[in-house]
Amino acid sequence: MTEPNDKPDLVEGLREEVKGMAKEGMRHPSTKPVLTGAAVGAVAGAVLPIVSWPLGLVAGAGYMLYKRIRR
């Protein structure tokens, strides 16, 4: 028999974090790091030859959001 995980589900954590960011805007503690990650990803995407800036933006924001959920 397996024990249930103490950590919340990834999808549930993402849902709660995005809802909080949408409701609280810039006052939410995750908003600024996610926007910073999006900006860094967009710049990296613009510099790299294969990746475009929109893909970099989404990847950077997604990475920072994931880091905020898993800390």
MIDOSE-1310 file (N, C-alpha, C; in nm, 2 decimals, decimal comma, always signed):
residues 71
mtep	+0,08/-0,12/+0,00/+0,00/+0,00/+0,00/+0,09/+0,12/+0,00; +0,05/+0,22/-0,08/+0,13/+0,34/-0,09/+0,08/+0,45/+0,00; +0,17/+0,54/+0,05/+0,13/+0,65/+0,13/+0,10/+0,77/+0,04; +0,00/+0,85/+0,07/-0,02/+0,97/-0,01/+0,09/+1,07/+0,01
ndkp	+0,12/+1,15/-0,09/+0,22/+1,25/-0,09/+0,18/+1,36/+0,00; +0,28/+1,42/+0,07/+0,25/+1,54/+0,15/+0,25/+1,66/+0,06; +0,32/+1,66/-0,05/+0,33/+1,77/-0,14/+0,20/+1,78/-0,22; +0,15/+1,90/-0,24/+0,03/+1,92/-0,33/+0,06/+1,88/-0,47
dlve	-0,04/+1,84/-0,54/-0,03/+1,81/-0,68/+0,02/+1,93/-0,76; +0,10/+1,90/-0,86/+0,16/+2,01/-0,95/+0,05/+2,09/-1,01; -0,05/+2,03/-1,07/-0,16/+2,10/-1,14/-0,24/+2,18/-1,05; -0,27/+2,13/-0,93/-0,34/+2,20/-0,83/-0,26/+2,32/-0,78
glre	-0,13/+2,30/-0,76/-0,05/+2,42/-0,72/-0,04/+2,52/-0,82; -0,03/+2,49/-0,95/-0,02/+2,58/-1,06/-0,15/+2,66/-1,07; -0,26/+2,59/-1,05/-0,39/+2,65/-1,06/-0,41/+2,75/-0,95; -0,37/+2,72/-0,83/-0,39/+2,81/-0,72/-0,29/+2,93/-0,73
evkg	-0,17/+2,91/-0,78/-0,08/+3,02/-0,80/-0,12/+3,12/-0,91; -0,17/+3,06/-1,02/-0,22/+3,15/-1,13/-0,34/+3,23/-1,09; -0,43/+3,16/-1,01/-0,55/+3,23/-0,97/-0,52/+3,34/-0,87; -0,42/+3,32/-0,78/-0,37/+3,42/-0,69/-0,31/+3,54/-0,76
make	-0,23/+3,51/-0,86/-0,16/+3,61/-0,94/-0,27/+3,69/-1,02; -0,37/+3,63/-1,07/-0,47/+3,70/-1,14/-0,55/+3,79/-1,05; -0,58/+3,74/-0,93/-0,66/+3,82/-0,83/-0,58/+3,94/-0,77; -0,46/+3,91/-0,73/-0,38/+4,01/-0,66/-0,29/+4,10/-0,74
gmrh	-0,27/+4,05/-0,86/-0,18/+4,13/-0,95/-0,04/+4,14/-0,90; +0,02/+4,26/-0,90/+0,15/+4,28/-0,86/+0,18/+4,26/-0,71; +0,07/+4,26/-0,63/+0,09/+4,24/-0,49/+0,12/+4,09/-0,46; +0,09/+4,00/-0,55/+0,11/+3,86/-0,52/+0,26/+3,84/-0,52
pstk	+0,32/+3,76/-0,43/+0,46/+3,73/-0,43/+0,52/+3,66/-0,55; +0,44/+3,59/-0,63/+0,50/+3,52/-0,74/+0,50/+3,60/-0,87; +0,43/+3,71/-0,87/+0,41/+3,79/-1,00/+0,54/+3,84/-1,05; +0,62/+3,91/-0,96/+0,74/+3,97/-1,00/+0,85/+3,87/-1,05
pvlt	+0,87/+3,76/-0,98/+0,97/+3,66/-1,03/+0,92/+3,60/-1,16; +0,79/+3,58/-1,18/+0,75/+3,52/-1,30/+0,76/+3,61/-1,42; +0,73/+3,74/-1,40/+0,75/+3,84/-1,50/+0,90/+3,86/-1,53; +0,99/+3,85/-1,43/+1,13/+3,86/-1,46/+1,18/+3,74/-1,54
gaav	+1,13/+3,62/-1,51/+1,16/+3,51/-1,59/+1,12/+3,52/-1,73; +1,00/+3,57/-1,75/+0,95/+3,59/-1,88/+1,03/+3,69/-1,96; +1,08/+3,80/-1,90/+1,16/+3,89/-1,97/+1,30/+3,83/-2,00; +1,36/+3,76/-1,91/+1,49/+3,69/-1,94/+1,47/+3,59/-2,05
gava	+1,37/+3,52/-2,05/+1,34/+3,42/-2,15/+1,32/+3,48/-2,29; +1,25/+3,60/-2,29/+1,23/+3,67/-2,42/+1,36/+3,72/-2,47; +1,44/+3,77/-2,39/+1,57/+3,82/-2,43/+1,66/+3,71/-2,48; +1,66/+3,60/-2,41/+1,74/+3,48/-2,45/+1,68/+3,43/-2,59
gavl	+1,55/+3,43/-2,60/+1,49/+3,38/-2,72/+1,52/+3,47/-2,84; +1,53/+3,60/-2,82/+1,57/+3,69/-2,93/+1,71/+3,67/-2,97; +1,80/+3,64/-2,88/+1,94/+3,62/-2,91/+1,97/+3,49/-2,97; +1,91/+3,38/-2,93/+1,93/+3,25/-2,98/+1,88/+3,24/-3,12
pivs	+1,95/+3,17/-3,21/+1,90/+3,17/-3,35/+1,78/+3,08/-3,38; +1,76/+2,97/-3,30/+1,65/+2,88/-3,33/+1,53/+2,92/-3,26; +1,54/+2,97/-3,14/+1,42/+3,01/-3,05/+1,38/+3,15/-3,08; +1,25/+3,17/-3,09/+1,19/+3,30/-3,11/+1,16/+3,36/-2,97
wplg	+1,15/+3,50/-2,96/+1,12/+3,56/-2,83/+0,99/+3,52/-2,77; +0,88/+3,49/-2,84/+0,76/+3,45/-2,77/+0,78/+3,31/-2,70; +0,85/+3,22/-2,77/+0,88/+3,09/-2,71/+0,97/+3,11/-2,58; +1,07/+3,19/-2,59/+1,15/+3,22/-2,48/+1,07/+3,28/-2,36
lvag	+0,98/+3,37/-2,40/+0,90/+3,44/-2,30/+0,82/+3,33/-2,22; +0,75/+3,25/-2,29/+0,67/+3,14/-2,23/+0,75/+3,04/-2,15; +0,87/+3,01/-2,20/+0,95/+2,91/-2,13/+1,01/+2,98/-2,00; +1,05/+3,10/-2,01/+1,10/+3,17/-1,89/+1,00/+3,18/-1,78
agym	+0,88/+3,22/-1,82/+0,77/+3,24/-1,73/+0,73/+3,10/-1,67; +0,72/+3,00/-1,75/+0,69/+2,87/-1,70/+0,79/+2,81/-1,61; +0,92/+2,84/-1,64/+1,02/+2,79/-1,55/+1,02/+2,85/-1,41; +1,00/+2,98/-1,41/+0,99/+3,05/-1,28/+0,87/+3,02/-1,20
lykr	+0,76/+3,00/-1,27/+0,63/+2,95/-1,20/+0,65/+2,82/-1,14; +0,72/+2,73/-1,22/+0,75/+2,59/-1,17/+0,84/+2,60/-1,04; +0,94/+2,68/-1,05/+1,03/+2,70/-0,93/+0,95/+2,75/-0,81; +0,86/+2,84/-0,83/+0,78/+2,90/-0,72/+0,69/+2,79/-0,66
irr	+0,64/+2,70/-0,74/+0,55/+2,59/-0,69/+0,63/+2,49/-0,62; +0,74/+2,45/-0,67/+0,82/+2,34/-0,61/+0,92/+2,38/-0,50; +0,92/+2,50/-0,45/+1,02/+2,54/-0,35/+0,97/+2,50/-0,21
